[in-house]
Amino acid sequence: MAEQEAPSSPAPAVPATSSAPASSHGPRRRGAFAARRKVCRFCAEQIREVDWKQFQILRTFTTERGRILSGRVTGTCAKHQRQLARAVKRARFIALLPYVAN
């Protein structure tokens, strides 16, 4: 009886489509343009101290619900973000800014 040999060729290689792991959400999308680094508004305008009396400026750094926006969202540096948070809290206490939305 003749013995049949299994083919000795290796299994076909599957080409890699991306270096990222496969996910159930589909391929990752890359932005069409490079993200621009956000610049701190207070540093750009050379404002040393964030004042609680300038509630129009403080209002731009809060949401409609009254929450303080993070430095990652606004681009504010850490030093001015701390001053901003302190100023918003003082303006809320004096009733220049609301604690929550109506």
Wavefront OBJ file of the C-alpha trace (Angstrom):
o trace
v 0.000 0.000 0.000
v 1.148 3.412 -0.826
v 1.371 5.927 1.931
v 0.215 9.434 1.100
v 2.286 12.264 2.418
v 0.774 15.520 3.598
v 1.866 18.558 1.616
v 4.878 20.128 3.264
v 4.085 23.704 2.168
v 3.299 26.125 5.021
v -0.153 27.594 5.537
v -0.830 30.705 3.446
v 0.062 33.927 5.275
v -2.741 36.387 5.925
v -1.649 39.947 5.107
v -1.931 42.374 8.010
v -4.304 45.246 7.269
v -3.159 47.483 10.120
v -0.937 47.414 13.158
v -3.870 48.250 15.442
v -5.760 45.391 17.061
v -9.019 44.461 15.412
v -12.060 45.902 17.125
v -15.749 45.485 16.674
v -16.159 49.212 15.950
v -14.423 49.121 12.579
v -11.164 50.660 11.452
v -9.756 53.644 13.277
v -10.114 56.935 11.516
v -7.256 59.347 11.440
v -7.853 63.075 11.281
v -7.576 64.765 7.934
v -5.331 67.416 9.451
v -2.880 67.649 12.322
v -4.346 68.799 15.632
v -3.226 72.284 16.501
v -1.875 72.891 19.989
v -4.240 75.002 22.047
v -2.771 78.165 23.517
v -3.695 79.512 26.932
v -5.854 82.594 26.425
v -4.540 84.252 29.562
v -0.896 83.689 28.626
v -1.505 84.972 25.092
v -3.136 88.161 26.419
v -0.469 88.409 29.166
v -3.022 88.402 31.981
v -1.231 87.722 35.261
v -4.231 87.157 37.520
v -7.690 85.870 36.593
v -10.146 88.254 38.241
v -13.531 87.110 39.578
v -15.059 90.492 38.626
v -14.648 89.755 34.884
v -17.634 87.437 34.759
v -18.037 87.791 30.971
v -14.647 86.136 30.507
v -15.404 83.549 33.193
v -18.697 82.679 31.496
v -16.794 81.551 28.367
v -14.990 78.948 30.482
v -18.180 77.388 31.853
v -20.805 75.197 30.195
v -24.467 76.065 29.826
v -25.108 74.006 32.938
v -22.550 76.047 34.890
v -19.734 73.515 35.039
v -16.121 74.671 34.702
v -14.528 73.444 31.467
v -11.285 71.513 31.796
v -7.928 72.813 30.674
v -7.737 70.095 28.040
v -10.891 71.438 26.404
v -10.079 75.154 26.637
v -6.284 74.967 26.293
v -5.729 76.866 29.526
v -2.388 76.193 31.218
v -2.318 74.639 34.700
v -1.457 77.885 36.493
v -4.306 79.840 34.928
v -6.722 76.893 35.217
v -6.258 76.962 38.998
v -6.806 80.728 39.055
v -9.826 80.337 36.763
v -11.438 77.734 39.019
v -10.875 79.928 42.073
v -12.308 82.989 40.268
v -15.403 81.090 39.061
v -16.072 79.845 42.585
v -15.746 83.368 43.993
v -18.020 84.779 41.268
v -20.590 82.109 42.104
v -20.447 83.034 45.785
v -21.036 86.732 44.964
v -23.865 85.633 42.589
v -22.227 86.891 39.385
v -22.309 83.349 37.966
v -24.893 80.627 38.609
v -24.015 77.438 40.442
v -26.363 75.455 38.170
v -28.562 76.215 35.166
v -32.177 77.189 35.741
l 1 2 3 4 5 6 7 8 9 10 11 12 13 14 15 16 17 18 19 20 21 22 23 24 25 26 27 28 29 30 31 32 33 34 35 36 37 38 39 40 41 42 43 44 45 46 47 48 49 50 51 52 53 54 55 56 57 58 59 60 61 62 63 64 65 66 67 68 69 70 71 72 73 74 75 76 77 78 79 80 81 82 83 84 85 86 87 88 89 90 91 92 93 94 95 96 97 98 99 100 101 102
